[in-house]
Amino acid sequence: MSVTSRWIDIPAGNDNFGGYLALPKSGKGPAVVIIQEIFGVNSHIRNVADQYAQDGYIALAPDIFWRTQPRVELAYAGADRDKGIELLQKTDVNLAVADVGAAVAVLRAMPEVSGKIAAIGYCFGGRLAYLAAAQGLLDGAVAYYGGGIQNQLDVAAKITVPIQFHYAELDTGIPLSAVSQVKECFTGHRAAEFHLYPNADHGFNCTDRASYNQHAAALAHGRTLTFLGEQM
């Protein structure tokens, strides 16, 4: 395998927490923060980081639930799903956004990182990517089915960096009315992109989910790479 990976420590105040770092074959390049769903930095999220490393990016997936249950790895159904929801409810979103900022700071300090840093977040991670962009922590953001963004549109105007949204037509958690609300808020933004995937449901990018949709996942990955290549 051309990608090398390891867990690293990310300083956070007087503490530190873990992050899964994947490096491309060249060992250097632009960087992306991969932000987890409510299921931890599980094998799927690590695979996503590896995938972006194969695309030439230095990818870092911070452990967002470290304050409650460090290095938790959950599956997508049953008791694990309930556990993920419980962990989400115990998570201070502002601290989680700060953790994204801490991951960005680690990347900016790495001599291997060249150029700008974007975040790519999934579900809860999509909302964190959006909020981190609003706080000016990123050079760009990509939100895959970012749950709850429609409820935090008061910060949308603060986002000046390029941002890309991926939504699923069949996602009952993010109805099309919510997608329209978000889209409306970004009218006039210089570099905001919206992509809606017909016949796809929430979590379509994840091969470990029943809702995995190969066609939508491939399209979205290509669009994400194009976005990063052109905007970053």
C-alpha positions as CSV (number, residue, x, y, z in Angstrom):
1,M,0.0,0.0,0.0
2,S,1.3,3.4,-1.0
3,V,-0.3,5.2,2.0
4,T,1.3,5.2,5.5
5,S,-0.7,5.9,8.5
6,R,-0.4,6.3,12.3
7,W,-2.2,7.8,15.3
8,I,-0.8,11.1,16.5
9,D,-1.4,13.4,19.5
10,I,-3.2,16.7,18.9
11,P,-2.6,19.3,21.6
12,A,-5.8,20.8,23.1
13,G,-5.1,23.3,25.9
14,N,-3.4,21.4,28.7
15,D,-4.5,18.1,27.3
16,N,-4.1,16.2,24.0
17,F,-6.2,13.8,22.0
18,G,-5.7,11.3,19.2
19,G,-6.0,11.7,15.5
20,Y,-5.6,9.2,12.7
21,L,-3.0,10.6,10.2
22,A,-2.7,9.2,6.7
23,L,0.2,10.3,4.4
24,P,0.4,10.0,0.7
25,K,3.2,8.1,-1.0
26,S,5.1,11.3,-1.6
27,G,5.0,12.0,2.1
28,K,3.9,15.6,1.5
29,G,1.1,17.6,0.0
30,P,-2.0,19.7,0.7
31,A,-4.0,18.6,3.7
32,V,-7.6,17.7,4.6
33,V,-9.2,17.2,8.0
34,I,-11.6,14.2,7.8
35,I,-14.4,14.7,10.4
36,Q,-16.1,11.7,11.7
37,E,-19.8,10.8,12.0
38,I,-21.3,9.9,15.4
39,F,-19.6,6.5,15.1
40,G,-16.1,7.6,16.0
41,V,-12.9,7.3,13.9
42,N,-14.0,3.8,12.9
43,S,-12.6,1.6,10.1
44,H,-14.8,3.5,7.6
45,I,-13.4,6.9,8.6
46,R,-9.9,5.6,8.5
47,N,-10.5,4.2,5.0
48,V,-11.8,7.7,3.9
49,A,-8.6,9.2,5.3
50,D,-6.5,6.6,3.4
51,Q,-8.5,7.3,0.3
52,Y,-7.7,11.0,0.4
53,A,-4.0,10.1,1.1
54,Q,-4.1,8.0,-2.1
55,D,-5.4,11.1,-3.8
56,G,-2.2,12.9,-2.7
57,Y,-3.5,14.7,0.4
58,I,-2.2,14.5,4.0
59,A,-5.4,13.4,5.8
60,L,-6.0,13.8,9.6
61,A,-9.1,12.4,11.3
62,P,-9.4,13.8,14.8
63,D,-11.1,11.8,17.5
64,I,-14.0,14.2,18.2
65,F,-15.5,12.1,21.1
66,W,-12.2,11.9,23.1
67,R,-13.6,13.7,26.1
68,T,-16.4,11.2,26.6
69,Q,-15.0,7.9,25.1
70,P,-11.6,8.1,23.4
71,R,-11.0,6.0,20.4
72,V,-14.6,4.7,20.3
73,E,-15.4,2.7,17.2
74,L,-19.1,2.0,16.5
75,A,-21.0,0.1,13.8
76,Y,-24.0,1.7,12.1
77,A,-27.0,-0.1,13.6
78,G,-28.7,-1.3,16.8
79,A,-27.0,-0.7,20.1
80,D,-23.9,0.9,18.4
81,R,-26.2,3.5,16.7
82,D,-27.8,4.3,20.1
83,K,-24.4,4.7,21.6
84,G,-23.4,7.1,18.9
85,I,-26.5,9.2,19.5
86,E,-25.7,9.2,23.3
87,L,-22.1,10.3,22.7
88,L,-23.4,13.1,20.4
89,Q,-25.7,14.3,23.1
90,K,-22.8,14.5,25.5
91,T,-20.6,16.4,23.1
92,D,-20.2,20.2,23.5
93,V,-20.3,21.3,19.8
94,N,-18.2,24.4,20.5
95,L,-15.5,22.3,22.0
96,A,-15.7,19.9,19.0
97,V,-15.3,22.8,16.6
98,A,-12.2,23.9,18.6
99,D,-10.9,20.3,18.3
100,V,-11.2,20.7,14.5
101,G,-9.2,23.9,14.8
102,A,-6.6,22.1,16.9
103,A,-6.3,19.4,14.1
104,V,-5.8,22.2,11.6
105,A,-3.1,23.8,13.7
106,V,-1.2,20.5,13.9
107,L,-1.4,20.2,10.1
108,R,-0.3,23.8,9.6
109,A,2.8,23.1,11.7
110,M,3.8,20.0,9.8
111,P,6.7,20.7,7.3
112,E,5.1,18.0,5.0
113,V,1.9,20.1,4.5
114,S,2.0,22.5,1.6
115,G,-0.8,24.9,0.7
116,K,-4.3,25.3,2.1
117,I,-6.3,23.1,4.5
118,A,-9.9,22.0,4.0
119,A,-12.2,19.9,6.1
120,I,-14.4,17.1,4.8
121,G,-17.1,16.1,7.3
122,Y,-19.8,13.5,7.3
123,C,-23.2,13.8,9.0
124,F,-22.3,15.4,12.4
125,G,-18.9,16.0,11.0
126,G,-20.4,17.9,8.1
127,R,-22.0,20.3,10.6
128,L,-18.6,20.7,12.3
129,A,-16.9,21.5,9.0
130,Y,-19.5,24.2,8.3
131,L,-19.1,25.7,11.8
132,A,-15.3,25.6,11.6
133,A,-15.5,27.4,8.3
134,A,-17.8,30.0,9.9
135,Q,-15.1,30.5,12.6
136,G,-12.4,31.1,10.0
137,L,-10.5,28.0,11.0
138,L,-10.3,26.5,7.4
139,D,-9.5,27.4,3.9
140,G,-12.4,25.4,2.6
141,A,-15.1,23.0,3.7
142,V,-17.1,20.1,2.4
143,A,-20.2,18.8,4.2
144,Y,-21.7,15.5,3.3
145,Y,-25.3,15.3,4.5
146,G,-24.4,17.7,7.4
147,G,-27.2,17.2,9.9
148,G,-28.4,20.3,11.7
149,I,-26.8,22.9,9.4
150,Q,-30.2,24.2,8.6
151,N,-30.7,25.1,12.3
152,Q,-27.5,27.2,12.5
153,L,-27.9,29.4,9.5
154,D,-27.2,32.5,11.6
155,V,-23.5,31.9,11.0
156,A,-23.7,31.3,7.3
157,A,-22.8,34.9,6.4
158,K,-19.5,34.5,8.3
159,I,-18.4,31.8,5.8
160,T,-16.1,33.5,3.2
161,V,-14.1,30.4,2.1
162,P,-15.2,28.0,-0.6
163,I,-17.8,25.5,0.6
164,Q,-19.4,22.4,-0.9
165,F,-22.5,20.6,0.2
166,H,-23.6,17.1,-0.6
167,Y,-27.2,16.1,0.1
168,A,-29.3,13.0,-0.4
169,E,-32.8,13.2,-1.9
170,L,-34.2,10.5,0.3
171,D,-32.7,11.7,3.6
172,T,-35.6,12.1,6.0
173,G,-33.3,13.6,8.6
174,I,-32.5,16.5,6.3
175,P,-35.6,17.1,4.2
176,L,-35.5,18.9,0.9
177,S,-37.0,21.9,2.6
178,A,-33.9,22.1,4.8
179,V,-31.6,21.8,1.8
180,S,-33.5,24.7,0.2
181,Q,-33.0,26.8,3.3
182,V,-29.3,26.2,3.3
183,K,-29.0,26.8,-0.4
184,E,-30.9,30.1,-0.1
185,C,-28.6,31.3,2.6
186,F,-25.6,30.9,0.2
187,T,-27.1,32.8,-2.7
188,G,-24.4,35.2,-3.8
189,H,-21.6,33.4,-2.0
190,R,-18.6,33.4,-4.4
191,A,-17.8,29.7,-4.1
192,A,-20.6,27.7,-2.6
193,E,-21.6,24.5,-4.4
194,F,-24.7,22.3,-3.8
195,H,-25.1,18.7,-5.0
196,L,-28.3,16.7,-4.5
197,Y,-28.2,13.0,-5.2
198,P,-31.4,11.4,-6.5
199,N,-32.4,8.0,-5.1
200,A,-29.7,8.3,-2.4
201,D,-30.2,8.3,1.3
202,H,-28.3,9.6,4.4
203,G,-24.9,8.0,4.7
204,F,-24.7,7.1,1.0
205,N,-20.9,7.5,1.0
206,C,-20.3,4.8,3.6
207,T,-19.6,1.3,2.3
208,D,-20.4,-0.1,5.7
209,R,-24.0,1.2,5.8
210,A,-27.1,-0.3,4.3
211,S,-27.7,3.1,2.6
212,Y,-24.4,2.9,0.7
213,N,-24.9,4.1,-2.9
214,Q,-21.9,3.4,-5.1
215,H,-23.1,5.8,-7.9
216,A,-23.7,8.7,-5.5
217,A,-20.5,8.0,-3.6
218,A,-18.3,8.0,-6.7
219,L,-19.9,11.2,-8.1
220,A,-19.5,12.9,-4.8
221,H,-15.9,11.9,-4.4
222,G,-15.1,13.1,-7.9
223,R,-16.8,16.4,-7.2
224,T,-15.0,16.8,-3.9
225,L,-11.6,16.2,-5.5
226,T,-12.5,18.7,-8.3
227,F,-13.6,21.2,-5.7
228,L,-10.4,20.8,-3.7
229,G,-8.3,20.9,-6.8
230,E,-9.9,24.1,-8.2
231,Q,-10.6,26.0,-5.0
232,M,-7.7,25.1,-2.8
